[in-house]
């Protein structure tokens, strides 16, 4: 369960402003990656904040309001399809986190990430496996990233309703894969992800512009 264990440990060591970082959208076949950063006051706690994947859409949206209301600082960064296809999703996640930290420069004393080591930072940096289920700040970042990305996919659903992005959010569900076969690849699909990379080979499928 997400709590302040790691934040409190860093605070006791003299690092009061701990930033938590997480992303949403590594696995989908379509849409951008979204990364978020959250810094809470050292006294803040909320037992409802947890890994975004463990929460309903309604609860995430309720908590998004609470997080933005109580956070000292937060930032949400979108990483483009072009960057995902150019660098791969792991490096794109790292790029998004670095951009968040650049935006919050001077506002944090220590860094917590969800399984993403970051190099060349002079302050304490802890990469936690399953960090979104362990750290309050990382869990909060996961919620902000997830809600922001879901909203993007809801807008794309209006443009490409046949892919049902409002339900699948770009993930490779059976219905999404069937739509790809029937309607082709859109400009918001990740060109290096399978089966899209294979579908874009000459003479196999059309590119849906």
Helices and strands as residue ranges (DSSP letters): H 5-12, E 18-24, E 33-40, G 52-54, H 57-70, E 71-79, H 81-87, H 89-103, E 110-114, E 124-128, G 131-133, H 136-159, G 161-163, H 165-168, H 174-183, H 196-199
